[in-house]
Amino acid sequence: MTPLVHFFPNMYRDSVALMQLSTKIAQLPGIEAASAQMATDANIDLMVEAGLIDQRPAARPNDMLLVVRGEEASLQTALDFAEAALSEKAKGGDGTVQKVPPRAIVMALEDEAKGANLALISTPGAFAAAEAMKALKLGLDVMIFSDNVPVDEEIAIKRYGHARNLLVMGPDCGTAIINGVPLAFANVVRKGGIGVVGASGTGLQQVTCLIHQAGEGVTQAIGTGGHDLSEAVGGLTMLTALKQLGGDPETRVIVLISKPPAKAVADKVLAAARATGKPVVVCFLGAALADVESRGFDCALTLEEAARRAVEALKSGKATFRSDHGASAELQGRAKRLAASLGLGRKYLRGLYSGGTFCYEALILLQDVLPALQSNTPTKQTARMPDLWRSSGHTIMDLGDDDFTRGRPHPMIDPALRLERISQESADAETAIILLDVVLGYGAHENPASVLAPAIEKARAAAGGKGAPVFVAQICGTDADPQHMDRQAEILRAAGVDVSFSNAEAVALVRAVLENIKG
Amino acid sequence: MIDVQARDVGADIAASPFAGAVEAVFAHACTVSLDDGRRLTLLAGSEEQGMRIITAFAGEWGRLHPHLHVGRRVAADRGVLSGSGFRIDYRRNAALWQSPSFPGCVPADGWRPGLLEAKAHLDAAMRGLAPEMTRTAAYLRFADLCRKLHRREAADQALHRLVGLGPGLTPSGDDLLCGLLGALAAAGDARFETVRRGVMPHLDRTTSASKDYLAQACTPWWTGLLHGFFAAIAEPEGDIPGAFRRLAARGHSSGIDQAAGLVTGLALAAGHSDFIPLS
């Protein structure tokens, strides 16, 4: 008895339909057995093994194979029956409805996230603006962690948000504290009376941490994303944030953090700041004191000053603090001890930062005293490193920059690259100081000191123990962070690291050590 | 020209331009072979999500399906996939799906509480399936594979006989392997590499749609429903009945087969020799 072997090119019905078809054909008069299958090699092999067919048909995996055994006169009837059945339109489901997990913002709002008022968006950049717009249309504030969002899309969503008094934090916004909740890379900071708006993630982290360390707290810490104060975007998020903080009765002092914006943008932002009617501390890192003070604002030259002056303004209404650590006898004593421990010929600074704003602030604070200073992210007054993978002279690097993070995690999360670089810089006989930032909080490494300390001890031993480079670190964090600031400091100090709690202080110490070496 | 709105889109489907040709059209799915050698799948009326899947609303599929013809060119630009007579917008209002990460380690309890509960649901569902020759053969060969995973050559031979075996658009053998690959990747188990290397050369032996799923499992990427089931097993208070119900609703037996592969793989990786379901 020769079986009927027929294949239907590129034909598919679900397996239930195929099993039903097989059963119905097998019940036709004169038919002994029938099987309908996708014509994959494995299925055909099995049919051959089972003796259903004698040889392999020339079918492909996307074809449907029908094999029928029976009386020869009945085979054509079976094939006609199959063709008629397969040409019928596929039937729908049984009409039952099951609860599905949310796959869209609107679905989440209807169920699990009922009452939410903020959407945090982390998608590839090409999709982020579309998701943000959906959230804004639903009346949500938005934080966009994604980067690589086209600037025209950023402008469109920010205009939409600004017109409706909705925040669009980002794109490329990595830090915020909203209603006491740290979002993305942020620290555990107590609630208080200071509102902070910043175009820089680590800048926001430093300022909020130092406010906490000074015994005060924040109402909101609002990130704007790095492009917000560009001429194209025009500071739309900062303007919205200022309006919201101005209308918030719990916010009694406001801090603004950014690199110096274009003049037209600065004018708009400062006008909005004035319109809040509240004390505003302006920290345009790298701007001249007179430029800001001449417009009637309190000007902070460092992130530390921004935090401390805001606390002073809140407590007494008068801000006086300056990051003048160089004048401190205690700091000079530390500098002398560190300089005295260095071996002959060690004379250069190697800054290995994970925070971009810390790197930028260090460059600003040292560029006047170290004219040959180099960086992978240079300022106008400093030089670009000729070789990113080999330092020379005084060098300060942002290891979190795209140059170093393509295809690998950010150094705040994965310290591997920085550990390699610590070993490399220590082995250079001209390295005097290795300057580090240690950023704590949510998103950061769970115990950064525990991986840095052994690497530092090993590097110092390899560099000759006594006379090896000195390590200066600033910890950006709080005693309430999961990593706990004081415990991190203890671990680093036990490894011989000089620890500060502000970048400005660490940089002042570095400067004093270098002056001692020269002297 | 009809305009179709996608419901979900996988994150690996670039917003940048690409082009290709329709490779296969099924009742509720379509595979597209891209000029860069990759593939994407269009699905309809399914809860499934994947890194290289665009899912249309079931109602939209009825309008789209008549325009899908094997060999016809399609092209995508700025989040719109266009072909002869249709446009699919997968950017504006589609939810983006990103494969969650794989933990890469076995927890101290070896997922035991979750696995025991999952296995009970799996056993009940499997009892409800009608016997089918190729599916039964796939399960027997999968069990054979699990016993041979520590021997590379033997595992390769078992995989050769398993890929593409079983009923349906995604044959049971492939679904079992998708589950197994997800489990071994989640556990950080070295046998993942044995299976991946053994599967890749045989991808052309199965249907186009199944090939996509297997290739994604080898990357490794999760698909949405399979990850939902894994997460429910791994979490202390996970909704295992709900996650299993959603996965099992995939195809006739595909979801159950994937669940069986996952539970078996997790039990294997965690060394629960007392209840490895299919070994």
Boltz contact constraints between the chains, C-beta under 6 A:
constraints:
  - contact:
      token1: [A, 10]
      token2: [B, 24]
      max_distance: 6.0
  - contact:
      token1: [A, 10]
      token2: [B, 70]
      max_distance: 6.0
  - contact:
      token1: [A, 12]
      token2: [B, 26]
      max_distance: 6.0
  - contact:
      token1: [A, 12]
      token2: [B, 27]
      max_distance: 6.0
  - contact:
      token1: [A, 12]
      token2: [B, 169]
      max_distance: 6.0
  - contact:
      token1: [A, 14]
      token2: [B, 252]
      max_distance: 6.0
  - contact:
      token1: [A, 15]
      token2: [B, 167]
      max_distance: 6.0
  - contact:
      token1: [A, 15]
      token2: [B, 168]
      max_distance: 6.0
  - contact:
      token1: [A, 15]
      token2: [B, 252]
      max_distance: 6.0
  - contact:
      token1: [A, 16]
      token2: [B, 252]
      max_distance: 6.0
  - contact:
      token1: [A, 38]
      token2: [B, 207]
      max_distance: 6.0
  - contact:
      token1: [A, 40]
      token2: [B, 164]
      max_distance: 6.0
  - contact:
      token1: [A, 40]
      token2: [B, 171]
      max_distance: 6.0
  - contact:
      token1: [A, 40]
      token2: [B, 205]
      max_distance: 6.0
  - contact:
      token1: [A, 40]
      token2: [B, 206]
      max_distance: 6.0
  - contact:
      token1: [A, 41]
      token2: [B, 164]
      max_distance: 6.0
  - contact:
      token1: [A, 41]
      token2: [B, 205]
      max_distance: 6.0
  - contact:
      token1: [A, 42]
      token2: [B, 164]
      max_distance: 6.0
  - contact:
      token1: [A, 42]
      token2: [B, 165]
      max_distance: 6.0
  - contact:
      token1: [A, 43]
      token2: [B, 134]
      max_distance: 6.0
  - contact:
      token1: [A, 46]
      token2: [B, 134]
      max_distance: 6.0
  - contact:
      token1: [A, 46]
      token2: [B, 137]
      max_distance: 6.0
  - contact:
      token1: [A, 61]
      token2: [B, 206]
      max_distance: 6.0
  - contact:
      token1: [A, 61]
      token2: [B, 207]
      max_distance: 6.0
  - contact:
      token1: [A, 62]
      token2: [B, 24]
      max_distance: 6.0
  - contact:
      token1: [A, 62]
      token2: [B, 207]
      max_distance: 6.0
  - contact:
      token1: [A, 62]
      token2: [B, 208]
      max_distance: 6.0
  - contact:
      token1: [A, 90]
      token2: [B, 27]
      max_distance: 6.0
  - contact:
      token1: [A, 100]
      token2: [B, 47]
      max_distance: 6.0
  - contact:
      token1: [A, 103]
      token2: [B, 8]
      max_distance: 6.0
  - contact:
      token1: [A, 103]
      token2: [B, 95]
      max_distance: 6.0
  - contact:
      token1: [A, 104]
      token2: [B, 95]
      max_distance: 6.0
  - contact:
      token1: [A, 123]
      token2: [B, 96]
      max_distance: 6.0
  - contact:
      token1: [A, 124]
      token2: [B, 11]
      max_distance: 6.0
  - contact:
      token1: [A, 126]
      token2: [B, 15]
      max_distance: 6.0
  - contact:
      token1: [A, 127]
      token2: [B, 96]
      max_distance: 6.0
  - contact:
      token1: [A, 130]
      token2: [B, 91]
      max_distance: 6.0
  - contact:
      token1: [A, 130]
      token2: [B, 92]
      max_distance: 6.0
